[in-house]
Amino acid sequence: MTSDNSLRPSYSADVCALLRVNHRDHTLASVGPDFCVFREPCEIAANTAAEIIVTVDGRPHVWQVILKNGAVPFDNRVEFSNL
């Protein structure tokens, strides 16, 4: 007997997450409800407006955010508020 799962093809979504600040894109490792984690260290001033762009299978989803405390090179996690 075969399980229902064995009849379904495997699927893995193509996902890309970016933080766009002043026309510069920073690649994200992960995005949470009020934080994101950069793949590479960067420095961004506090209270900077930005966009989080998560593209899933070629379909972008964009959130306007403000970086509460900015970003510092020694901490890749950044908190934000939705605008």
C-alpha positions as CSV (number, residue, x, y, z in Angstrom):
1,M,0.0,0.0,0.0
2,T,1.3,3.5,-0.9
3,S,0.8,6.5,1.2
4,D,-0.9,9.6,-0.4
5,N,2.4,11.5,0.0
6,S,4.3,9.2,-2.4
7,L,1.9,10.1,-5.2
8,R,2.6,13.8,-4.9
9,P,5.7,15.3,-6.6
10,S,8.2,17.1,-4.5
11,Y,8.1,20.9,-4.4
12,S,10.5,23.4,-3.1
13,A,9.7,27.1,-3.5
14,D,12.3,29.5,-4.8
15,V,12.6,32.2,-2.1
16,C,14.7,35.4,-1.9
17,A,14.5,38.0,0.9
18,L,16.0,41.5,0.6
19,L,16.1,44.7,2.6
20,R,16.2,47.7,0.3
21,V,17.5,50.9,1.8
22,N,18.2,54.0,-0.3
23,H,18.2,51.9,-3.5
24,R,20.7,49.4,-2.1
25,D,19.7,45.8,-1.5
26,H,20.9,43.8,1.5
27,T,20.4,40.0,1.3
28,L,18.5,38.6,4.3
29,A,19.0,35.2,5.9
30,S,15.6,35.3,7.6
31,V,12.6,37.5,8.3
32,G,10.3,37.4,11.4
33,P,7.3,39.4,12.3
34,D,9.3,42.4,13.7
35,F,12.9,41.5,12.9
36,C,15.2,40.4,10.1
37,V,18.7,38.9,9.9
38,F,21.3,40.0,7.4
39,R,23.5,37.5,5.6
40,E,26.4,40.0,5.6
41,P,27.1,42.7,8.2
42,C,26.2,46.2,7.4
43,E,25.6,49.6,9.0
44,I,22.4,51.5,8.7
45,A,21.3,54.6,10.7
46,A,18.5,54.3,13.3
47,N,14.9,55.2,12.2
48,T,15.7,54.6,8.5
49,A,12.8,53.8,6.2
50,A,13.2,50.6,4.2
51,E,11.4,47.9,2.2
52,I,11.5,44.2,2.9
53,I,11.0,42.3,-0.3
54,V,10.3,38.6,-0.1
55,T,10.0,37.0,-3.5
56,V,8.5,33.5,-3.6
57,D,8.5,31.7,-7.0
58,G,9.0,35.0,-8.8
59,R,6.1,36.8,-7.0
60,P,7.4,39.7,-4.8
61,H,5.7,40.6,-1.5
62,V,6.8,44.1,-0.2
63,W,6.5,45.6,3.3
64,Q,7.3,49.2,4.1
65,V,9.2,49.3,7.4
66,I,11.3,51.5,9.6
67,L,14.5,50.2,11.2
68,K,14.0,51.2,14.9
69,N,17.6,51.0,16.0
70,G,19.3,50.7,12.6
71,A,22.0,48.1,11.9
72,V,25.5,47.6,13.2
73,P,28.2,45.4,11.7
74,F,28.6,43.3,14.8
75,D,24.9,42.2,15.1
76,N,23.1,40.9,12.0
77,R,19.7,40.9,13.6
78,V,17.7,44.1,13.2
79,E,14.3,45.1,14.6
80,F,11.7,47.0,12.5
81,S,8.2,48.4,12.7
82,N,5.7,48.2,9.9
83,L,4.8,51.6,8.3
